[in-house]
Structure formats: C-alpha cells, structure tokens
Amino acid sequence: VVGEKICRIAETALERNVPLVMISGSGGGARMDEGMLSLMQMAKTSAALSRLHDAGVIYISVLTHPTMGGAMASFAALGDFILAAPGALVGFAGPYVVKQTIHGELPKGFQRSEFLMKKGFVDIIVNRSDMKNVISKLLCYCDNGEN
C-alpha cells in the first residue's frame, strides 16, 4: 500500500509539475506476508521517480532515523537532493548483518548520515528544527534556476 501511495504522489507531482518532498523513516524489511508484491513496489516507486527526473521535476528525499531496507534501496535513495537527520542510520541491511556478511569490522560511524555525507551520498545534514527553512531555500533555488 505504501508503494502505491508513493507512486500516486509522484504521478500527481508530475501532472502538476510541482516538486516532491518525501520524508522517509522506515526500519526496513519487506513484510513477509506481502512477499513479491512488496518487493515489486521497489521497482514501481523507482520508475515513478525516474519519470519525475526525466521531466525535470525536483524530488527532495529526507532521510530520518532509521531509513533502511527496501525504502533505502529504492525511493529514499533517488532524490535530486538528499537531506538527512543528524546521526540517522541509513542503509539496506543493518550494520550487524553487514558485519556478519563481510566477516570483518566496519568503519566508525558506518551507515550514519555523517559517514554517508563524507562519501558523497547525502547532500546536506539538517536538524529537524531547520528542515523547513532548508527545504524552502532549495525549492526557491530550483525555481529561480528554471525561470
């Protein structure tokens, strides 16, 4: 259901030619009772956001703590601008799973927003109290750049 709602809001933003701002916060994990339908939503939401991108409609993705699993592997990772809350845990699999998979130690701060900003994945780290102002400035900048 969430994937369908995301697709519909992306389609509405495209029809109206207005920016889309999405705030993600998901512990991750496709619900096992939804099975394949849940997994298919990752591709469906990604395709809907790709259509926005192709049309030049701005999409701002805001990552809160935690943003994990299928959300991070699809719509949360596709923003033209990716903002993150300070210290937010962001990734596909959690640090414990990654550590067990690679049989080794992880870098300090692995999968935290600050680490991901240093690696170029996150554009801006924003405190919640500043979020409205930062998003407003980004939207004004984008609007001024197109006119």
N, CA, C and O atoms as a GROMACS GRO file, in nm:
protein
  588
    1VAL      N    1   0.083  -0.119   0.000
    1VAL     CA    2   0.000   0.000   0.000
    1VAL      C    3   0.088   0.126   0.000
    1VAL      O    4   0.057   0.223  -0.070
    2VAL      N    5   0.196   0.125   0.078
    2VAL     CA    6   0.283   0.242   0.084
    2VAL      C    7   0.344   0.271  -0.052
    2VAL      O    8   0.350   0.386  -0.096
    3GLY      N    9   0.391   0.167  -0.120
    3GLY     CA   10   0.449   0.185  -0.252
    3GLY      C   11   0.350   0.245  -0.350
    3GLY      O   12   0.385   0.331  -0.431
    4GLU      N   13   0.228   0.201  -0.343
    4GLU     CA   14   0.123   0.254  -0.431
    4GLU      C   15   0.098   0.402  -0.401
    4GLU      O   16   0.080   0.482  -0.493
    5LYS      N   17   0.097   0.438  -0.274
    5LYS     CA   18   0.077   0.579  -0.237
    5LYS      C   19   0.193   0.665  -0.287
    5LYS      O   20   0.172   0.776  -0.335
    6ILE      N   21   0.315   0.613  -0.277
    6ILE     CA   22   0.431   0.687  -0.326
    6ILE      C   23   0.422   0.707  -0.477
    6ILE      O   24   0.450   0.816  -0.527
    7CYS      N   25   0.382   0.604  -0.548
    7CYS     CA   26   0.366   0.617  -0.694
    7CYS      C   27   0.260   0.720  -0.729
    7CYS      O   28   0.278   0.800  -0.821
    8ARG      N   29   0.152   0.719  -0.657
    8ARG     CA   30   0.044   0.815  -0.686
    8ARG      C   31   0.086   0.959  -0.658
    8ARG      O   32   0.052   1.049  -0.734
    9ILE      N   33   0.159   0.980  -0.550
    9ILE     CA   34   0.202   1.118  -0.521
    9ILE      C   35   0.307   1.163  -0.623
    9ILE      O   36   0.310   1.280  -0.659
   10ALA      N   37   0.392   1.072  -0.670
   10ALA     CA   38   0.489   1.106  -0.775
   10ALA      C   39   0.416   1.140  -0.905
   10ALA      O   40   0.453   1.235  -0.974
   11GLU      N   41   0.314   1.064  -0.938
   11GLU     CA   42   0.235   1.091  -1.058
   11GLU      C   43   0.163   1.225  -1.048
   11GLU      O   44   0.153   1.299  -1.146
   12THR      N   45   0.113   1.257  -0.929
   12THR     CA   46   0.045   1.385  -0.908
   12THR      C   47   0.144   1.500  -0.922
   12THR      O   48   0.112   1.601  -0.985
   13ALA      N   49   0.264   1.485  -0.865
   13ALA     CA   50   0.368   1.589  -0.879
   13ALA      C   51   0.404   1.609  -1.025
   13ALA      O   52   0.426   1.721  -1.070
   14LEU      N   53   0.410   1.500  -1.100
   14LEU     CA   54   0.442   1.508  -1.243
   14LEU      C   55   0.330   1.579  -1.320
   14LEU      O   56   0.357   1.667  -1.401
   15GLU      N   57   0.206   1.541  -1.294
   15GLU     CA   58   0.092   1.603  -1.362
   15GLU      C   59   0.084   1.753  -1.335
   15GLU      O   60   0.054   1.832  -1.424
   16ARG      N   61   0.111   1.791  -1.210
   16ARG     CA   62   0.100   1.932  -1.171
   16ARG      C   63   0.230   2.009  -1.190
   16ARG      O   64   0.234   2.131  -1.175
   17ASN      N   65   0.337   1.936  -1.224
   17ASN     CA   66   0.470   1.995  -1.241
   17ASN      C   67   0.513   2.072  -1.116
   17ASN      O   68   0.559   2.186  -1.124
   18VAL      N   69   0.498   2.006  -1.001
   18VAL     CA   70   0.538   2.064  -0.873
   18VAL      C   71   0.641   1.972  -0.806
   18VAL      O   72   0.636   1.851  -0.824
   19PRO      N   73   0.733   2.030  -0.730
   19PRO     CA   74   0.834   1.947  -0.663
   19PRO      C   75   0.771   1.848  -0.565
   19PRO      O   76   0.662   1.870  -0.512
   20LEU      N   77   0.843   1.740  -0.544
   20LEU     CA   78   0.801   1.638  -0.448
   20LEU      C   79   0.904   1.633  -0.336
   20LEU      O   80   1.023   1.621  -0.360
   21VAL      N   81   0.856   1.644  -0.213
   21VAL     CA   82   0.940   1.629  -0.095
   21VAL      C   83   0.888   1.510  -0.018
   21VAL      O   84   0.772   1.506   0.021
   22MET      N   85   0.976   1.411   0.004
   22MET     CA   86   0.933   1.291   0.075
   22MET      C   87   1.024   1.268   0.196
   22MET      O   88   1.146   1.271   0.184
   23ILE      N   89   0.963   1.245   0.310
   23ILE     CA   90   1.036   1.217   0.433
   23ILE      C   91   1.025   1.069   0.461
   23ILE      O   92   0.916   1.016   0.479
   24SER      N   93   1.140   1.003   0.465
   24SER     CA   94   1.143   0.858   0.484
   24SER      C   95   1.191   0.825   0.625
   24SER      O   96   1.281   0.890   0.678
   25GLY      N   97   1.132   0.727   0.681
   25GLY     CA   98   1.174   0.675   0.810
   25GLY      C   99   1.117   0.536   0.824
   25GLY      O  100   1.002   0.519   0.863
   26SER      N  101   1.197   0.438   0.792
   26SER     CA  102   1.149   0.301   0.792
   26SER      C  103   1.257   0.211   0.846
   26SER      O  104   1.373   0.220   0.806
   27GLY      N  105   1.220   0.124   0.938
   27GLY     CA  106   1.315   0.027   0.990
   27GLY      C  107   1.355  -0.074   0.886
   27GLY      O  108   1.451  -0.149   0.906
   28GLY      N  109   1.282  -0.079   0.774
   28GLY     CA  110   1.318  -0.168   0.664
   28GLY      C  111   1.253  -0.304   0.676
   28GLY      O  112   1.181  -0.334   0.771
   29GLY      N  113   1.279  -0.384   0.576
   29GLY     CA  114   1.227  -0.519   0.573
   29GLY      C  115   1.092  -0.528   0.506
   29GLY      O  116   0.994  -0.473   0.555
   30ALA      N  117   1.088  -0.598   0.394
   30ALA     CA  118   0.960  -0.624   0.328
   30ALA      C  119   0.880  -0.717   0.418
   30ALA      O  120   0.933  -0.813   0.472
   31ARG      N  121   0.754  -0.689   0.431
   31ARG     CA  122   0.670  -0.777   0.513
   31ARG      C  123   0.658  -0.912   0.446
   31ARG      O  124   0.622  -0.921   0.329
   32MET      N  125   0.687  -1.014   0.519
   32MET     CA  126   0.688  -1.149   0.463
   32MET      C  127   0.550  -1.190   0.413
   32MET      O  128   0.540  -1.268   0.318
   33ASP      N  129   0.444  -1.140   0.476
   33ASP     CA  130   0.311  -1.178   0.431
   33ASP      C  131   0.274  -1.110   0.299
   33ASP      O  132   0.180  -1.152   0.232
   34GLU      N  133   0.348  -1.005   0.262
   34GLU     CA  134   0.323  -0.939   0.134
   34GLU      C  135   0.407  -0.999   0.023
   34GLU      O  136   0.370  -0.989  -0.094
   35GLY      N  137   0.518  -1.062   0.057
   35GLY     CA  138   0.602  -1.132  -0.038
   35GLY      C  139   0.641  -1.051  -0.160
   35GLY      O  140   0.691  -0.939  -0.148
   36MET      N  141   0.619  -1.107  -0.276
   36MET     CA  142   0.663  -1.049  -0.401
   36MET      C  143   0.597  -0.914  -0.429
   36MET      O  144   0.661  -0.826  -0.488
   37LEU      N  145   0.472  -0.895  -0.388
   37LEU     CA  146   0.405  -0.766  -0.410
   37LEU      C  147   0.481  -0.653  -0.341
   37LEU      O  148   0.492  -0.543  -0.395
   38SER      N  149   0.531  -0.682  -0.223
   38SER     CA  150   0.609  -0.581  -0.151
   38SER      C  151   0.739  -0.549  -0.223
   38SER      O  152   0.776  -0.433  -0.236
   39LEU      N  153   0.808  -0.651  -0.270
   39LEU     CA  154   0.935  -0.631  -0.341
   39LEU      C  155   0.915  -0.558  -0.474
   39LEU      O  156   1.000  -0.479  -0.514
   40MET      N  157   0.805  -0.584  -0.541
   40MET     CA  158   0.779  -0.518  -0.670
   40MET      C  159   0.759  -0.368  -0.653
   40MET      O  160   0.782  -0.292  -0.747
   41GLN      N  161   0.717  -0.325  -0.535
   41GLN     CA  162   0.696  -0.182  -0.512
   41GLN      C  163   0.828  -0.104  -0.520
   41GLN      O  164   0.828   0.015  -0.552
   42MET      N  165   0.939  -0.170  -0.491
   42MET     CA  166   1.068  -0.102  -0.501
   42MET      C  167   1.092  -0.057  -0.645
   42MET      O  168   1.132   0.057  -0.669
   43ALA      N  169   1.068  -0.145  -0.740
   43ALA     CA  170   1.085  -0.110  -0.881
   43ALA      C  171   0.980  -0.010  -0.927
   43ALA      O  172   1.010   0.082  -1.003
   44LYS      N  173   0.858  -0.028  -0.880
   44LYS     CA  174   0.750   0.059  -0.923
   44LYS      C  175   0.772   0.203  -0.875
   44LYS      O  176   0.753   0.297  -0.951
   45THR      N  177   0.813   0.220  -0.749
   45THR     CA  178   0.837   0.355  -0.698
   45THR      C  179   0.959   0.417  -0.766
   45THR      O  180   0.960   0.536  -0.794
   46SER      N  181   1.060   0.338  -0.792
   46SER     CA  182   1.179   0.388  -0.862
   46SER      C  183   1.144   0.435  -1.002
   46SER      O  184   1.194   0.539  -1.047
   47ALA      N  185   1.060   0.361  -1.072
   47ALA     CA  186   1.018   0.400  -1.207
   47ALA      C  187   0.937   0.529  -1.204
   47ALA      O  188   0.954   0.615  -1.291
   48ALA      N  189   0.849   0.544  -1.106
   48ALA     CA  190   0.769   0.666  -1.095
   48ALA      C  191   0.860   0.787  -1.071
   48ALA      O  192   0.837   0.894  -1.128
   49LEU      N  193   0.960   0.772  -0.987
   49LEU     CA  194   1.052   0.882  -0.960
   49LEU      C  195   1.143   0.910  -1.079
   49LEU      O  196   1.186   1.023  -1.099
   50SER      N  197   1.172   0.809  -1.157
   50SER     CA  198   1.251   0.828  -1.278
   50SER      C  199   1.175   0.915  -1.378
   50SER      O  200   1.235   0.999  -1.446
   51ARG      N  201   1.045   0.896  -1.386
   51ARG     CA  202   0.964   0.979  -1.475
   51ARG      C  203   0.966   1.126  -1.429
   51ARG      O  204   0.969   1.217  -1.511
   52LEU      N  205   0.965   1.147  -1.297
   52LEU     CA  206   0.977   1.284  -1.245
   52LEU      C  207   1.111   1.344  -1.288
   52LEU      O  208   1.116   1.457  -1.336
   53HIS      N  209   1.217   1.268  -1.270
   53HIS     CA  210   1.350   1.315  -1.305
   53HIS      C  211   1.359   1.349  -1.454
   53HIS      O  212   1.411   1.454  -1.492
   54ASP      N  213   1.307   1.260  -1.536
   54ASP     CA  214   1.311   1.282  -1.682
   54ASP      C  215   1.236   1.410  -1.722
   54ASP      O  216   1.273   1.475  -1.820
   55ALA      N  217   1.133   1.445  -1.647
   55ALA     CA  218   1.054   1.564  -1.677
   55ALA      C  219   1.112   1.690  -1.612
   55ALA      O  220   1.061   1.800  -1.633
   56GLY      N  221   1.219   1.673  -1.535
   56GLY     CA  222   1.281   1.788  -1.471
   56GLY      C  223   1.208   1.837  -1.347
   56GLY      O  224   1.227   1.951  -1.305
   57VAL      N  225   1.126   1.751  -1.288
   57VAL     CA  226   1.054   1.787  -1.165
   57VAL      C  227   1.142   1.749  -1.046
   57VAL      O  228   1.188   1.634  -1.036
   58ILE      N  229   1.166   1.842  -0.958
   58ILE     CA  230   1.257   1.822  -0.844
   58ILE      C  231   1.196   1.726  -0.742
   58ILE      O  232   1.078   1.734  -0.708
   59TYR      N  233   1.281   1.636  -0.694
   59TYR     CA  234   1.243   1.543  -0.587
   59TYR      C  235   1.346   1.556  -0.476
   59TYR      O  236   1.465   1.531  -0.496
   60ILE      N  237   1.300   1.594  -0.357
   60ILE     CA  238   1.387   1.605  -0.240
   60ILE      C  239   1.353   1.490  -0.146
   60ILE      O  240   1.238   1.472  -0.105
   61SER      N  241   1.455   1.413  -0.114
   61SER     CA  242   1.439   1.299  -0.023
   61SER      C  243   1.501   1.335   0.112
   61SER      O  244   1.617   1.376   0.120
   62VAL      N  245   1.422   1.318   0.217
   62VAL     CA  246   1.468   1.347   0.353
   62VAL      C  247   1.475   1.215   0.429
   62VAL      O  248   1.375   1.145   0.444
   63LEU      N  249   1.595   1.181   0.476
   63LEU     CA  250   1.617   1.055   0.546
   63LEU      C  251   1.617   1.080   0.696
   63LEU      O  252   1.698   1.157   0.747
   64THR      N  253   1.527   1.014   0.767
   64THR     CA  254   1.523   1.024   0.912
   64THR      C  255   1.579   0.895   0.971
   64THR      O  256   1.617   0.804   0.897
   65HIS      N  257   1.582   0.888   1.102
   65HIS     CA  258   1.638   0.770   1.171
   65HIS      C  259   1.528   0.674   1.208
   65HIS      O  260   1.434   0.714   1.278
   66PRO      N  261   1.534   0.551   1.167
   66PRO     CA  262   1.622   0.492   1.066
   66PRO      C  263   1.554   0.491   0.929
   66PRO      O  264   1.432   0.489   0.920
   67THR      N  265   1.632   0.494   0.823
   67THR     CA  266   1.582   0.471   0.688
   67THR      C  267   1.660   0.352   0.635
   67THR      O  268   1.777   0.364   0.600
   68MET      N  269   1.594   0.240   0.628
   68MET     CA  270   1.662   0.113   0.598
   68MET      C  271   1.581   0.031   0.497
   68MET      O  272   1.470   0.067   0.460
   69GLY      N  273   1.641  -0.079   0.456
   69GLY     CA  274   1.574  -0.181   0.377
   69GLY      C  275   1.528  -0.132   0.241
   69GLY      O  276   1.597  -0.056   0.174
   70GLY      N  277   1.411  -0.179   0.202
   70GLY     CA  278   1.357  -0.150   0.070
   70GLY      C  279   1.336  -0.002   0.044
   70GLY      O  280   1.350   0.043  -0.069
   71ALA      N  281   1.302   0.074   0.148
   71ALA     CA  282   1.288   0.219   0.130
   71ALA      C  283   1.420   0.278   0.084
   71ALA      O  284   1.424   0.359  -0.008
   72MET      N  285   1.528   0.238   0.148
   72MET     CA  286   1.659   0.292   0.112
   72MET      C  287   1.708   0.237  -0.021
   72MET      O  288   1.782   0.304  -0.092
   73ALA      N  289   1.667   0.118  -0.055
   73ALA     CA  290   1.710   0.057  -0.181
   73ALA      C  291   1.626   0.104  -0.298
   73ALA      O  292   1.646   0.059  -0.411
   74SER      N  293   1.533   0.194  -0.274
   74SER     CA  294   1.450   0.245  -0.384
   74SER      C  295   1.426   0.394  -0.367
   74SER      O  296   1.519   0.473  -0.387
   75PHE      N  297   1.307   0.435  -0.332
   75PHE     CA  298   1.267   0.575  -0.338
   75PHE      C  299   1.348   0.668  -0.250
   75PHE      O  300   1.369   0.783  -0.288
   76ALA      N  301   1.394   0.625  -0.135
   76ALA     CA  302   1.467   0.715  -0.045
   76ALA      C  303   1.603   0.755  -0.100
   76ALA      O  304   1.656   0.860  -0.064
   77ALA      N  305   1.660   0.673  -0.187
   77ALA     CA  306   1.794   0.697  -0.241
   77ALA      C  307   1.794   0.775  -0.371
   77ALA      O  308   1.902   0.801  -0.426
   78LEU      N  309   1.679   0.813  -0.422
   78LEU     CA  310   1.671   0.867  -0.558
   78LEU      C  311   1.648   1.017  -0.566
   78LEU      O  312   1.619   1.068  -0.675
   79GLY      N  313   1.660   1.089  -0.458
   79GLY     CA  314   1.634   1.232  -0.460
   79GLY      C  315   1.735   1.311  -0.542
   79GLY      O  316   1.852   1.275  -0.552
   80ASP      N  317   1.686   1.419  -0.601
   80ASP     CA  318   1.777   1.513  -0.664
   80ASP      C  319   1.863   1.578  -0.556
   80ASP      O  320   1.980   1.609  -0.578
   81PHE      N  321   1.803   1.597  -0.440
   81PHE     CA  322   1.874   1.640  -0.321
   81PHE      C  323   1.840   1.540  -0.212
   81PHE      O  324   1.724   1.504  -0.194
   82ILE      N  325   1.942   1.494  -0.141
   82ILE     CA  326   1.920   1.400  -0.031
   82ILE      C  327   1.964   1.468   0.098
   82ILE      O  328   2.081   1.497   0.118
   83LEU      N  329   1.866   1.492   0.185
   83LEU     CA  330   1.889   1.551   0.315
   83LEU      C  331   1.880   1.440   0.418
   83LEU      O  332   1.807   1.343   0.398
   84ALA      N  333   1.951   1.454   0.528
   84ALA     CA  334   1.945   1.352   0.632
   84ALA      C  335   1.949   1.417   0.770
   84ALA      O  336   2.011   1.521   0.789
   85ALA      N  337   1.882   1.354   0.862
   85ALA     CA  338   1.886   1.398   1.001
   85ALA      C  339   2.022   1.362   1.060
   85ALA      O  340   2.083   1.263   1.019
   86PRO      N  341   2.071   1.441   1.155
   86PRO     CA  342   2.198   1.408   1.218
   86PRO      C  343   2.194   1.270   1.284
   86PRO      O  344   2.099   1.236   1.354
   87GLY      N  345   2.298   1.193   1.260
   87GLY     CA  346   2.309   1.061   1.323
   87GLY      C  347   2.214   0.955   1.272
   87GLY      O  348   2.208   0.847   1.330
   88ALA      N  349   2.140   0.983   1.167
   88ALA     CA  350   2.042   0.887   1.116
   88ALA      C  351   2.110   0.760   1.066
   88ALA      O  352   2.213   0.768   0.998
   89LEU      N  353   2.054   0.646   1.099
   89LEU     CA  354   2.100   0.518   1.046
   89LEU      C  355   2.037   0.501   0.909
   89LEU      O  356   1.914   0.503   0.896
   90VAL      N  357   2.120   0.484   0.806
   90VAL     CA  358   2.074   0.478   0.668
   90VAL      C  359   2.144   0.364   0.597
   90VAL      O  360   2.267   0.359   0.594
   91GLY      N  361   2.067   0.272   0.538
   91GLY     CA  362   2.129   0.162   0.464
   91GLY      C  363   2.028   0.057   0.424
   91GLY      O  364   1.910   0.066   0.457
   92PHE      N  365   2.076  -0.042   0.352
   92PHE     CA  366   1.987  -0.152   0.310
   92PHE      C  367   1.977  -0.255   0.422
   92PHE      O  368   1.869  -0.278   0.477
   93ALA      N  369   2.088  -0.316   0.456
   93ALA     CA  370   2.093  -0.411   0.568
   93ALA      C  371   2.158  -0.340   0.686
   93ALA      O  372   2.241  -0.251   0.667
   94GLY      N  373   2.121  -0.378   0.804
   94GLY     CA  374   2.176  -0.315   0.923
   94GLY      C  375   2.324  -0.348   0.944
   94GLY      O  376   2.375  -0.443   0.886
   95PRO      N  377   2.391  -0.269   1.027
   95PRO     CA  378   2.534  -0.290   1.050
   95PRO      C  379   2.568  -0.432   1.097
   95PRO      O  380   2.670  -0.487   1.057
   96TYR      N  381   2.485  -0.489   1.182
   96TYR     CA  382   2.512  -0.624   1.230
   96TYR      C  383   2.512  -0.724   1.114
   96TYR      O  384   2.600  -0.810   1.106
   97VAL      N  385   2.415  -0.713   1.026
   97VAL     CA  386   2.406  -0.805   0.911
   97VAL      C  387   2.525  -0.786   0.819
   97VAL      O  388   2.584  -0.883   0.772
   98VAL      N  389   2.562  -0.661   0.792
   98VAL     CA  390   2.677  -0.633   0.705
   98VAL      C  391   2.804  -0.690   0.767
   98VAL      O  392   2.884  -0.753   0.698
   99LYS      N  393   2.822  -0.666   0.895
   99LYS     CA  394   2.942  -0.716   0.965
   99LYS      C  395   2.950  -0.869   0.957
   99LYS      O  396   3.058  -0.924   0.934
  100GLN      N  397   2.838  -0.936   0.976
  100GLN     CA  398   2.836  -1.082   0.968
  100GLN      C  399   2.862  -1.129   0.825
  100GLN      O  400   2.923  -1.235   0.805
  101THR      N  401   2.818  -1.053   0.728
  101THR     CA  402   2.835  -1.091   0.587
  101THR      C  403   2.980  -1.076   0.543
  101THR      O  404   3.032  -1.164   0.473
  102ILE      N  405   3.045  -0.968   0.582
  102ILE     CA  406   3.183  -0.945   0.538
  102ILE      C  407   3.286  -1.008   0.631
  102ILE      O  408   3.405  -1.012   0.599
  103HIS      N  409   3.240  -1.057   0.745
  103HIS     CA  410   3.330  -1.119   0.844
  103HIS      C  411   3.444  -1.026   0.882
  103HIS      O  412   3.560  -1.066   0.888
  104GLY      N  413   3.409  -0.901   0.908
  104GLY     CA  414   3.510  -0.804   0.945
  104GLY      C  415   3.450  -0.685   1.016
  104GLY      O  416   3.329  -0.676   1.036
  105GLU      N  417   3.537  -0.595   1.054
  105GLU     CA  418   3.495  -0.474   1.123
  105GLU      C  419   3.448  -0.368   1.023
  105GLU      O  420   3.492  -0.364   0.909
  106LEU      N  421   3.358  -0.285   1.068
  106LEU     CA  422   3.306  -0.175   0.987
  106LEU      C  423   3.371  -0.045   1.030
  106LEU      O  424   3.409  -0.030   1.147
  107PRO      N  425   3.384   0.050   0.938
  107PRO     CA  426   3.442   0.179   0.975
  107PRO      C  427   3.356   0.248   1.081
  107PRO      O  428   3.235   0.224   1.090
  108LYS      N  429   3.418   0.333   1.161
  108LYS     CA  430   3.345   0.407   1.264
  108LYS      C  431   3.238   0.493   1.197
  108LYS      O  432   3.265   0.562   1.099
  109GLY      N  433   3.118   0.488   1.252
  109GLY     CA  434   3.007   0.568   1.200
  109GLY      C  435   2.943   0.511   1.075
  109GLY      O  436   2.860   0.578   1.013
  110PHE      N  437   2.980   0.390   1.036
  110PHE     CA  438   2.925   0.326   0.916
  110PHE      C  439   2.774   0.332   0.916
  110PHE      O  440   2.709   0.301   1.016
  111GLN      N  441   2.718   0.372   0.805
  111GLN     CA  442   2.574   0.383   0.781
  111GLN      C  443   2.507   0.496   0.858
  111GLN      O  444   2.384   0.501   0.866
  112ARG      N  445   2.583   0.586   0.914
  112ARG     CA  446   2.526   0.706   0.977
  112ARG      C  447   2.531   0.819   0.875
  112ARG      O  448   2.616   0.819   0.786
  113SER      N  449   2.441   0.914   0.888
  113SER     CA  450   2.430   1.020   0.788
  113SER      C  451   2.561   1.096   0.768
  113SER      O  452   2.593   1.133   0.655
  114GLU      N  453   2.637   1.119   0.873
  114GLU     CA  454   2.764   1.192   0.859
  114GLU      C  455   2.864   1.113   0.775
  114GLU      O  456   2.934   1.171   0.693
  115PHE      N  457   2.870   0.983   0.795
  115PHE     CA  458   2.958   0.896   0.717
  115PHE      C  459   2.917   0.900   0.570
  115PHE      O  460   3.002   0.910   0.481
  116LEU      N  461   2.788   0.892   0.544
  116LEU     CA  462   2.738   0.893   0.407
  116LEU      C  463   2.755   1.028   0.339
  116LEU      O  464   2.769   1.034   0.217
  117MET      N  465   2.755   1.135   0.416
  117MET     CA  466   2.781   1.266   0.358
  117MET      C  467   2.929   1.274   0.316
  117MET      O  468   2.960   1.327   0.209
  118LYS      N  469   3.018   1.223   0.398
  118LYS     CA  470   3.161   1.222   0.363
  118LYS      C  471   3.186   1.141   0.236
  118LYS      O  472   3.278   1.171   0.160
  119LYS      N  473   3.106   1.038   0.214
  119LYS     CA  474   3.121   0.952   0.097
  119LYS      C  475   3.046   1.005  -0.025
  119LYS      O  476   3.055   0.946  -0.133
  120GLY      N  477   2.971   1.116  -0.008
  120GLY     CA  478   2.903   1.178  -0.121
  120GLY      C  479   2.761   1.132  -0.147
  120GLY      O  480   2.702   1.170  -0.248
  121PHE      N  481   2.707   1.050  -0.060
  121PHE     CA  482   2.570   1.003  -0.082
  121PHE      C  483   2.466   1.102  -0.031
  121PHE      O  484   2.366   1.127  -0.098
  122VAL      N  485   2.489   1.158   0.086
  122VAL     CA  486   2.398   1.257   0.145
  122VAL      C  487   2.450   1.396   0.108
  122VAL      O  488   2.570   1.422   0.118
  123ASP      N  489   2.359   1.484   0.066
  123ASP     CA  490   2.398   1.620   0.028
  123ASP      C  491   2.408   1.714   0.145
  123ASP      O  492   2.503   1.792   0.154
  124ILE      N  493   2.311   1.708   0.236
  124ILE     CA  494   2.304   1.802   0.348
  124ILE      C  495   2.254   1.729   0.473
  124ILE      O  496   2.159   1.650   0.466
  125ILE      N  497   2.317   1.756   0.585
  125ILE     CA  498   2.265   1.708   0.714
  125ILE      C  499   2.194   1.826   0.778
  125ILE      O  500   2.250   1.934   0.794
  126VAL      N  501   2.068   1.803   0.815
  126VAL     CA  502   1.984   1.913   0.863
  126VAL      C  503   1.914   1.872   0.993
  126VAL      O  504   1.853   1.766   1.002
  127ASN      N  505   1.926   1.959   1.093
  127ASN     CA  506   1.849   1.939   1.215
  127ASN      C  507   1.701   1.957   1.185
  127ASN      O  508   1.664   2.036   1.098
  128ARG      N  509   1.621   1.886   1.257
  128ARG     CA  510   1.476   1.892   1.234
  128ARG      C  511   1.423   2.035   1.243
  128ARG      O  512   1.335   2.074   1.166
  129SER      N  513   1.475   2.112   1.336
  129SER     CA  514   1.426   2.250   1.355
  129SER      C  515   1.458   2.339   1.235
  129SER      O  516   1.392   2.441   1.216
  130ASP      N  517   1.557   2.302   1.154
  130ASP     CA  518   1.596   2.380   1.037
  130ASP      C  519   1.542   2.324   0.906
  130ASP      O  520   1.562   2.384   0.800
  131MET      N  521   1.474   2.212   0.912
  131MET     CA  522   1.433   2.140   0.790
  131MET      C  523   1.344   2.225   0.699
  131MET      O  524   1.367   2.231   0.578
  132LYS      N  525   1.243   2.289   0.755
  132LYS     CA  526   1.151   2.368   0.674
  132LYS      C  527   1.225   2.478   0.599
  132LYS      O  528   1.202   2.499   0.480
  133ASN      N  529   1.315   2.549   0.668
  133ASN     CA  530   1.390   2.658   0.607
  133ASN      C  531   1.483   2.608   0.496
  133ASN      O  532   1.491   2.670   0.390
  134VAL      N  533   1.551   2.498   0.519
  134VAL     CA  534   1.644   2.443   0.419
  134VAL      C  535   1.568   2.396   0.295
  134VAL      O  536   1.609   2.425   0.183
  135ILE      N  537   1.459   2.324   0.315
  135ILE     CA  538   1.379   2.277   0.202
  135ILE      C  539   1.323   2.396   0.124
  135ILE      O  540   1.323   2.396   0.001
  136SER      N  541   1.275   2.498   0.194
  136SER     CA  542   1.223   2.618   0.127
  136SER      C  543   1.330   2.684   0.040
  136SER      O  544   1.303   2.724  -0.073
  137LYS      N  545   1.451   2.695   0.094
  137LYS     CA  546   1.561   2.755   0.017
  137LYS      C  547   1.595   2.671  -0.106
  137LYS      O  548   1.619   2.725  -0.213
  138LEU      N  549   1.598   2.540  -0.090
  138LEU     CA  550   1.625   2.453  -0.206
  138LEU      C  551   1.519   2.470  -0.314
  138LEU      O  552   1.551   2.479  -0.432
  139LEU      N  553   1.395   2.474  -0.272
  139LEU     CA  554   1.286   2.488  -0.369
  139LEU      C  555   1.290   2.624  -0.438
  139LEU      O  556   1.266   2.634  -0.558
  140CYS      N  557   1.321   2.729  -0.363
  140CYS     CA  558   1.334   2.862  -0.425
  140CYS      C  559   1.451   2.864  -0.522
  140CYS      O  560   1.441   2.921  -0.631
  141TYR      N  561   1.561   2.804  -0.483
  141TYR     CA  562   1.679   2.799  -0.570
  141TYR      C  563   1.646   2.727  -0.699
  141TYR      O  564   1.681   2.773  -0.808
  142CYS      N  565   1.579   2.613  -0.688
  142CYS     CA  566   1.543   2.535  -0.806
  142CYS      C  567   1.446   2.611  -0.894
  142CYS      O  568   1.458   2.609  -1.017
  143ASP      N  569   1.350   2.679  -0.834
  143ASP     CA  570   1.252   2.754  -0.911
  143ASP      C  571   1.319   2.872  -0.983
  143ASP      O  572   1.288   2.900  -1.099
  144ASN      N  573   1.408   2.939  -0.914
  144ASN     CA  574   1.478   3.053  -0.975
  144ASN      C  575   1.571   3.007  -1.087
  144ASN      O  576   1.592   3.079  -1.184
  145GLY      N  577   1.625   2.888  -1.074
  145GLY     CA  578   1.715   2.837  -1.178
  145GLY      C  579   1.642   2.800  -1.305
  145GLY      O  580   1.702   2.798  -1.412
  146GLU      N  581   1.513   2.770  -1.294
  146GLU     CA  582   1.437   2.728  -1.412
  146GLU      C  583   1.373   2.845  -1.485
  146GLU      O  584   1.338   2.833  -1.602
  147ASN      N  585   1.356   2.959  -1.418
  147ASN     CA  586   1.289   3.075  -1.479
  147ASN      C  587   1.388   3.169  -1.543
  147ASN      O  588   1.349   3.272  -1.599
   0.00000   0.00000   0.00000
